[in-house]
């Protein structure tokens, strides 16, 4: 019987698909590993870039650089004087402008730099320009770091920075016994550099409402298209002794492209791990998954070159202005400006930092950080403003992304804090109603007003959703990136997901072509109970295979069982084929990428597994996993008395934990320490396998020897604790 189906799928332009994938492929969720997602994103954006053409024409070209550091300057406005026609320098400081008959004077300007006007000659084709900082008196200061011989000896800038570094310990917030503050953060992701030429073609021309969403970036002066906004309101408390710091998330508000995904958190998932908070008072700064030397860190004097510029006023305070550049431009350091208060505190009033072009951080085209500090009435110096702008570009010449993070700190308090607040579980505590805060609440905590385009984000997304064919693109993107297909809707979140998708079709020596259907319940069905499993069929051996799992999470989960911190008890039963190497896999053995093998694997067995698993993770990073397994494996052989020996050894440790056990009859080790090392080592060997030793028998014997006395006399537990503490 033949079945014919007519499916009417509207045609979608390549420009439209390109835009959607640039947005959607950055949406991640807990189903897949973060590193794998980042690889997917980079690969797909690279392939999509092939659809984009880059062209430009100009008769005058050049590069604009900083007169002090010789670093290229981006976002410099280049225009014909009095005409208002020109260009803006790119990440490399490059610009191009068309020549105009009768126009013979170009102006180069930007905030923080002295405007420079250059008269053009009729033959001018290349014009390179150096701009000086606005607060530098060119007649008095001439600095050329790359050409002059830099010396730290008898250098007033270095001597001054030594005093800044010596005094920074007293200025750190951690010097106080207690502190607390409120934090408001707005993070915006936008399609970057939407030029007028781009708005006259592609999706911008076809769908005019895209043009209505475009705005000018206040940080770069480029045209951007906002696609996601996330606001977070939180409170941080700190205690010096015993040291403890807690962050309480009070409110989260998001809108944008991730709304098409029931559990999507684009900004939170991608950027939290990459763009962490920057504290210049730390010796090292963790940023972009790398370690950077702080300009006022202990090793900064040997890492950076410092130049003493001038004395300037910053917010009505007299400050010493210094510039700094890495000794080696390819090291992971910053270039920028420091404004240090001209008094005995040597406190930083303002700091600007950016990445040198030769640093070479993948996908990061530009990064700018601006921080401002204020002195409290009690003398404490605190961070009040922290702005970060990052331009991401996956392939040169295509439209990239701009991420703006605006952070405001307020309501600092250094009085004693109730001890009960530090007994809250975890370092980050989320309030139960953080996602349901009212508009009145956000109006009260929002220290940076939303722009008109940001406020209309929901309207913009609703219009996108109405485009013919959109749902097909969304469905395909979800399956590709999330690896799961949701069964819910925006109003009714998914209670059951099909997946992993990459295990649907694969092959092996025994099954031939193998088809598999998998699925799992989500936290929307029940926050504690989880059920998952699969059914598979092999076309060569014509057999059915299956696996089912029932698990109970002691922590209330939002979506999946393996959310951090894990604490669950699970039982699963399976019947399937397994090769000798499958036991070492950390991923699903049916993953299509795992199924592609260079060599032929022709040794496989049919196995039945029944497994009981207990796993516990703590917020401090400690974890423990225990497993009881019964396997019907014809190759599994175990014989011996080592399990009983382990029971005897651990029984002795129970009664006298500090008694000496002589390792190989030579090295004396306290029993309790030997026991911990023994369990860890046996667990490692059990997972590794391949040595024909039943390490599980050793572990269960050890557990039996420790627990058996308690089963006979539970009061012995108090004796064990007493002996353990009498060290």
FIZAVEX-546562 format. One line per 4 residues: number of its first residue (from 0); their letters; for each residue x, y, z of C-alpha. Coordinates in steps of 0.25 Angstrom, whole numbers, plus 5000, padded with zeros to 4 digits. Each point is the difference from the previous one (the first is absolute). Example, Ala and Ser with C-alpha at 12.3 -4.5 7.8 and 13.67 -1.06 7.14 Angstrom:
2
0> AS> 5049 4982 5031 | 5006 5014 4998
END
This chain:
727
0> XXXX> 5000 5000 5000 | 5005 5014 4996 | 4998 5012 5009 | 5000 5014 4994
4> XXXX> 5001 5012 5009 | 5000 5014 4996 | 5006 5010 5009 | 5000 5014 4997
8> XXXX> 5013 5007 5006 | 5002 5014 4997 | 5013 5004 4993 | 5009 5008 5009
12> XXXX> 5011 5009 4995 | 5015 4997 5003 | 5001 5013 5007 | 4989 4997 5009
16> XXXX> 5005 4987 5004 | 5014 5006 5002 | 4994 5010 5010 | 4992 4990 5008
20> XXXX> 5012 4990 5001 | 5009 5011 5005 | 4990 5003 5011 | 4994 4986 5003
24> XXXX> 5013 4992 5000 | 5005 5008 5011 | 4988 4995 5009 | 5005 4989 5009
28> XXXX> 4994 4991 5011 | 5004 4989 5009 | 4998 4989 4991 | 5014 5000 4994
32> XXXX> 5014 5003 5004 | 5005 5014 5000 | 5012 4998 4992 | 4993 4992 4990
36> XXXX> 4990 5011 4998 | 5011 5010 4998 | 5006 4991 4989 | 4986 4999 4993
40> XXXX> 4998 5015 5001 | 5014 5003 4994 | 4999 4989 4989 | 4986 5004 4995
44> XXXX> 5002 5015 5001 | 5013 4997 4991 | 4991 4993 4990 | 4990 5010 5000
48> XXXX> 5010 5011 4997 | 5002 4994 4987 | 4987 5006 4996 | 5004 5014 5003
52> XXXX> 5007 5009 4990 | 5009 5011 5005 | 5003 5012 4991 | 5005 5014 5001
56> XXXX> 5006 5010 4991 | 5007 5013 5004 | 5011 5009 4994 | 5006 5004 5013
60> XXXX> 5004 4990 5011 | 5008 5000 5013 | 5002 4996 5014 | 4998 5008 5012
64> XXXX> 5009 4997 5012 | 5002 5005 5015 | 5012 5010 5000 | 5005 4994 5013
68> XXXX> 4998 4985 4999 | 4999 4999 4985 | 4988 4991 5001 | 4990 5001 4989
72> XXXX> 4988 5008 5004 | 4986 4995 4997 | 4987 5008 4999 | 5007 5013 4996
76> XXXX> 4991 5009 4992 | 5006 5003 4986 | 4992 5011 4992 | 5002 5011 4991
80> XXXX> 5001 5013 5008 | 4986 5007 4999 | 4994 4989 4991 | 4996 4989 5010
84> XXXX> 5004 4989 4990 | 5010 4990 5004 | 5003 4987 5007 | 5003 4994 5014
88> XXXX> 5013 4992 5002 | 4999 4985 5002 | 5007 4991 5010 | 5013 5001 4993
92> XXXX> 4999 5015 5000 | 4998 5000 4985 | 4991 5009 4993 | 4996 5003 4985
96> XXXX> 4993 5012 4995 | 4996 5004 4986 | 5006 5012 4994 | 4991 5012 4996
100> XXXX> 5003 5011 4990 | 5003 5013 5008 | 5001 4993 5013 | 5014 5001 5005
104> XXXX> 5000 4999 5016 | 4998 4988 5008 | 4997 5000 5015 | 5003 4989 5010
108> XXXX> 4993 5001 5013 | 4995 4991 5012 | 4997 5002 5015 | 5013 5000 5008
112> XXXX> 5009 5005 4988 | 5004 5013 4994 | 4993 5002 4987 | 5010 5001 4988
116> XXXX> 4997 5006 4987 | 5008 4997 4988 | 5001 5007 4986 | 4999 4990 4989
120> XXXX> 5009 5001 4987 | 4994 4996 4987 | 5009 4988 4999 | 4997 4995 5014
124> XXXX> 4997 4985 5000 | 5005 4996 5014 | 4999 5008 5013 | 5004 4995 5013
128> XXXX> 4997 5008 5012 | 5004 5000 5015 | 4991 5006 5010 | 5004 5005 5014
132> XXXX> 4992 4998 5013 | 4992 5013 5003 | 5006 5002 5013 | 5014 5000 4995
136> XXXX> 5008 5013 4997 | 5007 4996 4988 | 5010 5012 5002 | 5004 4994 5013
140> XXXX> 4999 4985 4998 | 5006 4992 4989 | 5000 4985 5002 | 5003 4989 4990
144> XXXX> 5000 4987 5008 | 5003 4991 4989 | 5012 5008 4995 | 5006 5005 5013
148> XXXX> 5009 4992 5010 | 4990 4997 5012 | 5007 5000 5014 | 4994 4997 5013
152> XXXX> 5012 5006 5008 | 4997 5015 5004 | 4987 4999 4993 | 4990 5009 5007
156> XXXX> 4988 4992 4994 | 5005 4987 5005 | 5003 5006 5014 | 4986 5006 5001
160> XXXX> 4994 4986 4996 | 5008 4993 5010 | 4993 5009 5011 | 4987 4997 4993
164> XXXX> 5002 4985 5001 | 5006 5001 5015 | 4987 5007 5004 | 4990 4991 4993
168> XXXX> 4998 4990 5011 | 4994 5010 5009 | 4990 5005 4989 | 4995 4986 4997
172> XXXX> 4986 4997 5005 | 5004 4987 5006 | 5008 5009 5011 | 4987 5002 5007
176> XXXX> 4994 4990 5009 | 4986 5001 4993 | 4995 5006 4988 | 4987 5000 4991
180> XXXX> 4995 5007 4987 | 4990 5000 4990 | 5003 4997 4985 | 4992 5003 4988
184> XXXX> 5005 4994 4987 | 4995 5001 4986 | 5006 4992 4989 | 4996 5002 4985
188> XXXX> 5004 4992 4988 | 4999 5006 4986 | 5003 4998 4986 | 5012 5009 4997
192> XXXX> 5003 5010 4990 | 4987 5000 4992 | 5005 5010 4990 | 4991 5008 4991
196> XXXX> 5004 4992 4988 | 4995 4987 5007 | 4987 5007 5004 | 4997 5001 4985
200> XXXX> 5000 4986 4997 | 4997 4986 5005 | 4991 4998 5012 | 5000 5015 5003
204> XXXX> 4994 5004 4987 | 4991 4988 5000 | 4995 5002 5014 | 4999 5015 5003
208> XXXX> 4998 4998 5015 | 5015 4995 5001 | 5004 5015 4997 | 4991 5005 5011
212> XXXX> 5008 4992 5010 | 5013 5005 4996 | 5007 5010 5009 | 5013 5007 5002
216> XXXX> 5009 4994 5011 | 5004 5010 5010 | 5013 4993 5002 | 5005 4998 4986
220> XXXX> 4992 5010 4992 | 4997 4988 4990 | 4986 4996 4996 | 4995 4988 5008
224> XXXX> 4987 4991 5000 | 4997 4996 5014 | 4995 4985 5001 | 5001 4997 5015
228> XXXX> 4999 5007 5013 | 5002 4995 5014 | 4999 5007 5013 | 5005 4995 5013
232> XXXX> 4998 5006 5014 | 5008 4994 5012 | 5005 5002 5014 | 5014 4995 5004
236> XXXX> 5004 4998 5015 | 5014 4998 5005 | 5006 4995 5014 | 5015 5000 5002
240> XXXX> 5000 4990 5012 | 4996 4989 4997 | 5002 5004 4986 | 4987 4999 4992
244> XXXX> 4994 5008 4988 | 4986 4998 4995 | 4992 5006 4988 | 4985 5000 5001
248> XXXX> 4994 5001 4986 | 4987 5008 5003 | 4995 5002 4985 | 5003 4996 4986
252> XXXX> 4993 5006 4988 | 5003 4996 4986 | 4994 5002 4986 | 5005 4997 4986
256> XXXX> 5003 4988 4991 | 5001 4991 5012 | 4985 5001 5002 | 4998 4990 4988
260> XXXX> 5007 4990 5009 | 4993 4995 5012 | 5012 4999 5009 | 5009 5009 4992
264> XXXX> 5010 5009 5007 | 5009 5005 4989 | 5007 5011 5007 | 5001 4993 5014
268> XXXX> 5005 4986 4994 | 5011 5006 4990 | 5005 5012 5007 | 5000 4997 5015
272> XXXX> 5011 4990 4998 | 5008 5009 4990 | 4998 5015 5005 | 5001 4999 5015
276> XXXX> 5001 5012 5010 | 5013 5008 4999 | 5007 5005 5013 | 5012 5008 4997
280> XXXX> 5004 4998 5015 | 5003 4985 4997 | 5014 4996 4996 | 4994 4992 4988
284> XXXX> 4987 5002 4992 | 4992 4988 4995 | 4994 5005 4987 | 4996 4993 4987
288> XXXX> 5005 4987 5006 | 5014 5005 5002 | 5009 5006 5010 | 5003 5015 4999
292> XXXX> 5010 5008 5008 | 4993 5012 5007 | 5006 5013 4998 | 5002 5002 5015
296> XXXX> 5003 4985 5003 | 5012 4996 5008 | 5008 4996 4987 | 4995 5012 4992
300> XXXX> 5013 5008 5001 | 5007 4989 4992 | 4989 4998 4990 | 4996 5014 4996
304> XXXX> 5006 5013 4995 | 4995 5012 5008 | 4999 5014 4995 | 4997 5012 5009
308> XXXX> 4992 5010 4992 | 4994 5011 5008 | 4991 5005 5011 | 4986 5000 4997
312> XXXX> 4986 5002 5006 | 4991 4988 5001 | 4986 5003 5006 | 5006 5012 5007
316> XXXX> 5011 4992 5006 | 5015 5002 4997 | 5006 4988 4994 | 5013 4995 4994
320> XXXX> 4998 4995 4986 | 5009 4988 4995 | 5000 4992 4988 | 5004 4985 4999
324> XXXX> 5004 4990 4990 | 5005 4986 5001 | 5015 4998 4998 | 4997 4989 4990
328> XXXX> 4987 5004 4991 | 4997 4985 4998 | 4999 4997 5015 | 4987 4999 5007
332> XXXX> 4999 5014 5006 | 4993 5013 4998 | 5003 5014 4994 | 4993 5012 5006
336> XXXX> 4999 5011 5010 | 5001 5002 5015 | 4995 5012 5008 | 5005 4999 5014
340> XXXX> 4995 5010 5011 | 5012 5009 5003 | 5000 4998 5015 | 5006 4990 5010
344> XXXX> 4990 4989 4997 | 5004 4998 4986 | 4986 4995 4996 | 4996 4998 4986
348> XXXX> 4989 5009 4996 | 4998 4995 4986 | 5006 4990 4991 | 4999 4997 4985
352> XXXX> 5005 4987 4994 | 5000 4993 4987 | 5007 4988 4993 | 5012 5003 4991
356> XXXX> 4997 4995 4986 | 5012 4990 5000 | 4994 4993 5012 | 4993 4991 4991
360> XXXX> 4988 4995 5008 | 4991 4991 4991 | 4987 5007 4995 | 5002 5013 5008
364> XXXX> 5002 5011 4991 | 5000 5011 5011 | 4998 5001 5015 | 4999 5013 5008
368> XXXX> 4998 5001 5015 | 4997 5013 5007 | 4999 5000 5015 | 4998 5012 5010
372> XXXX> 5002 5000 5015 | 4994 5009 5011 | 5004 5003 5014 | 4990 4997 5011
376> XXXX> 4998 5009 5012 | 5007 4990 5009 | 5012 5000 4991 | 4998 4987 4992
380> XXXX> 5003 5001 4985 | 4989 4992 4992 | 4997 4996 4986 | 4988 5007 4995
384> XXXX> 5000 4999 4985 | 5005 4988 4991 | 4998 5001 4985 | 5005 4989 4991
388> XXXX> 4998 5000 4985 | 5004 4988 4991 | 5000 4998 4985 | 5000 4986 4996
392> XXXX> 5003 4996 4986 | 5001 4985 4995 | 5005 5003 4986 | 5007 5013 4996
396> XXXX> 4991 5008 4990 | 4986 4995 5005 | 4990 5006 5009 | 5004 4997 5014
400> XXXX> 4994 5002 5014 | 5001 5011 5011 | 4998 4997 5014 | 4998 5012 5010
404> XXXX> 5000 4997 5015 | 4997 5012 5009 | 5001 4998 5015 | 4996 5009 5011
408> XXXX> 5004 4998 5015 | 4992 5007 5011 | 4996 5000 5014 | 5013 4996 5006
412> XXXX> 5000 4997 5015 | 5011 4995 5009 | 4992 4997 5013 | 4999 4986 5006
416> XXXX> 4991 4990 4992 | 4991 4990 5007 | 5007 4986 5001 | 4988 4993 4995
420> XXXX> 5002 5006 4986 | 5013 4993 4998 | 4993 4986 5003 | 4993 5001 4987
424> XXXX> 5004 4988 4991 | 5009 5003 4989 | 5008 5012 4996 | 4989 5005 4990
428> XXXX> 4986 5000 5006 | 4988 5002 4990 | 4987 5006 5006 | 4988 4992 4997
432> XXXX> 4993 5011 4993 | 5012 5006 4993 | 4994 4998 4986 | 4987 5006 5003
436> XXXX> 5003 5014 5005 | 4990 5011 4997 | 5003 5012 4990 | 5000 5009 5013
440> XXXX> 5011 4992 5006 | 5009 5001 4987 | 4997 5015 5000 | 5005 5001 5014
444> XXXX> 5013 4993 4998 | 5003 5003 4986 | 5011 5010 5000 | 5002 5001 4985
448> XXXX> 4988 5003 4992 | 4996 4991 4989 | 5001 5006 4986 | 4988 5000 4991
452> XXXX> 5005 4988 4992 | 5003 4992 5013 | 4986 5003 5005 | 4994 4996 4987
456> XXXX> 5007 4987 4999 | 4988 4991 5003 | 4992 5007 4989 | 5012 4998 4990
460> XXXX> 5001 4985 5004 | 4985 4998 4998 | 5001 5006 4986 | 5012 4990 4997
464> XXXX> 4991 4989 5004 | 4989 5004 4990 | 5010 4998 4988 | 4996 4988 4991
468> XXXX> 5009 4988 5002 | 5006 5005 5014 | 4995 4988 5007 | 5007 4991 4991
472> XXXX> 5013 5007 5002 | 4998 5000 5016 | 4997 4985 5000 | 5013 4997 4992
476> XXXX> 5008 5009 5009 | 4995 4994 5012 | 5003 4986 4996 | 5014 5004 4995
480> XXXX> 5005 5008 5012 | 4991 4994 5012 | 5001 4986 4995 | 4986 4998 5006
484> XXXX> 4986 5003 4994 | 4990 5006 5009 | 4986 4997 5000 | 4995 5012 5007
488> XXXX> 4997 5014 4996 | 5003 5014 5006 | 4987 5000 5008 | 5002 4985 5004
492> XXXX> 5014 4997 5003 | 5005 4986 4995 | 4998 4989 5010 | 5006 4989 4990
496> XXXX> 5012 5002 4991 | 5004 4991 4988 | 5014 4997 4999 | 5012 5000 5000
500> XXXX> 4998 5002 4985 | 5014 4996 4996 | 4997 4986 5004 | 4989 4998 4991
504> XXXX> 5007 4993 4989 | 5014 4993 5001 | 5006 4987 4997 | 5009 4989 5005
508> XXXX> 5006 4987 4996 | 4989 4991 5008 | 4987 5009 4997 | 5004 5005 4987
512> XXXX> 4991 5013 4998 | 4994 5003 5013 | 4988 5009 5003 | 4997 5005 5014
516> XXXX> 4989 5009 5006 | 5004 5006 5013 | 4993 5010 5010 | 4999 5005 5014
520> XXXX> 4991 5007 5009 | 5004 5014 5005 | 4998 5008 5013 | 4988 5006 4995
524> XXXX> 4993 4987 5002 | 5006 4997 5013 | 5011 5008 5007 | 5005 4987 5007
528> XXXX> 4997 4988 4992 | 5006 4997 4987 | 4997 4989 4989 | 5008 4998 4988
532> XXXX> 5004 4989 4990 | 5001 4995 4986 | 4996 4989 4990 | 5009 4996 4989
536> XXXX> 4999 4990 4988 | 5012 4994 4992 | 4997 4997 4985 | 5011 4989 5000
540> XXXX> 4997 4992 5012 | 4986 5004 5000 | 4999 5001 5015 | 4994 5011 5009
544> XXXX> 5008 5006 5011 | 4995 5009 5011 | 5004 5008 5013 | 4991 5007 5011
548> XXXX> 5004 5008 5011 | 4992 5005 5012 | 5007 5011 5009 | 4997 5008 5012
552> XXXX> 5007 5013 5002 | 5001 5005 5015 | 5002 5014 4994 | 4989 5007 4993
556> XXXX> 5004 5001 4986 | 4996 5010 4989 | 5001 4991 4988 | 5010 4988 5000
560> XXXX> 5005 4990 5010 | 5015 5004 4998 | 4998 5015 5004 | 5011 5004 5010
564> XXXX> 5001 4997 5011 | 4995 4986 4998 | 4994 4991 5011 | 4992 4989 4995
568> XXXX> 4997 4985 5001 | 4998 4993 4987 | 4997 4985 4995 | 5001 4996 4986
572> XXXX> 4998 4987 4992 | 5005 4998 4986 | 5002 4989 4989 | 5010 5004 4989
576> XXXX> 5012 4997 4993 | 5014 5005 5005 | 5014 5000 4995 | 5012 4999 5009
580> XXXX> 5003 5015 4999 | 4986 5005 5002 | 5002 4999 5016 | 5010 5011 4999
584> XXXX> 4991 5010 4992 | 4996 5012 5008 | 4989 5003 4989 | 4988 4992 4994
588> XXXX> 5006 4988 4992 | 4989 5002 4990 | 5005 5014 4997 | 5002 5001 4985
592> XXXX> 5014 5006 5002 | 5004 4989 5009 | 4994 4990 4989 | 5010 5005 4990
596> XXXX> 5013 4991 5002 | 5012 4999 4992 | 5002 4985 5003 | 4990 4989 5000
600> XXXX> 4994 4996 5014 | 4995 4985 4998 | 5001 4996 5015 | 4987 5003 5006
604> XXXX> 4991 4993 5011 | 4985 5000 5003 | 4999 5005 5014 | 4989 5002 5011
608> XXXX> 5003 5011 5010 | 4993 5003 5013 | 5007 5012 5007 | 4996 5008 5013
612> XXXX> 5008 5013 5001 | 5001 5011 5010 | 5007 5013 4997 | 5002 5012 5009
616> XXXX> 5007 5013 4997 | 5002 5012 5009 | 5001 5015 4997 | 5014 5000 5004
620> XXXX> 5004 4990 4989 | 5001 4987 5008 | 4993 4988 4994 | 4998 4985 5002
624> XXXX> 4993 4990 4992 | 4997 4985 5004 | 4995 4990 4991 | 4994 4986 5001
628> XXXX> 5000 4992 4987 | 4995 4986 4996 | 5005 4997 4986 | 4997 4987 4992
632> XXXX> 5013 5000 4992 | 5006 4987 4996 | 5014 5007 5000 | 4999 5005 5014
636> XXXX> 5007 4990 5010 | 5003 5003 5015 | 5006 4990 5010 | 5009 5003 5013
640> XXXX> 4999 5004 5014 | 5005 5014 4999 | 4986 5006 5003 | 5001 4993 5013
644> XXXX> 5014 5005 5003 | 4994 5014 4997 | 4989 4998 5010 | 5010 4996 5011
648> XXXX> 5009 5012 4998 | 4989 5010 5000 | 4994 4994 5012 | 5013 5002 5007
652> XXXX> 5000 5015 4995 | 4986 5001 5006 | 5004 4996 5014 | 5014 5008 5000
656> XXXX> 5000 5010 4988 | 5014 5005 5004 | 5007 4987 5001 | 5012 4998 4991
660> XXXX> 4999 4992 4987 | 5013 4997 4994 | 5000 5002 4985 | 5008 4988 4994
664> XXXX> 5004 4997 5014 | 5009 5013 5000 | 4993 5013 5000 | 4990 5003 5012
668> XXXX> 4987 5006 4996 | 4989 5004 5009 | 4988 4991 4998 | 4990 5010 4997
672> XXXX> 5009 5006 4989 | 5003 4987 4995 | 4985 4997 4999 | 4998 5013 4992
676> XXXX> 5011 4997 4990 | 4996 4986 4998 | 4986 5003 4997 | 5004 5011 4990
680> XXXX> 5010 4991 4993 | 4991 4988 4999 | 4989 5009 4995 | 5009 5005 4989
684> XXXX> 5005 4986 4996 | 4985 4995 5000 | 4997 5011 4990 | 5012 4998 4991
688> XXXX> 4999 4985 5000 | 5008 4991 4991 | 5008 4993 5011 | 4991 4988 5003
692> XXXX> 4999 5004 5014 | 4987 5001 5007 | 5002 5014 5006 | 4985 5001 5004
696> XXXX> 5002 4988 5009 | 5011 5007 5007 | 4991 5013 5002 | 4987 4992 5005
700> XXXX> 5009 4992 5009 | 5006 5013 5006 | 4986 5005 5002 | 4995 4987 5006
704> XXXX> 5012 5001 5010 | 4996 5014 5004 | 4985 4998 5001 | 4999 4987 5006
708> XXXX> 5004 5004 5014 | 4989 5011 5000 | 4990 4990 4996 | 5003 4992 5012
712> XXXX> 5001 5011 5010 | 4996 5014 4994 | 5006 5007 5013 | 5014 4997 4994
716> XXXX> 4998 5012 4991 | 5003 5009 5012 | 5012 4993 5004 | 5005 5001 4986
720> XXXX> 4998 5015 5000 | 5007 5001 5013 | 5012 4992 4996 | 5001 5008 4987
724> XXX> 5000 5014 5007 | 5011 4995 5010 | 5011 5003 4990
END
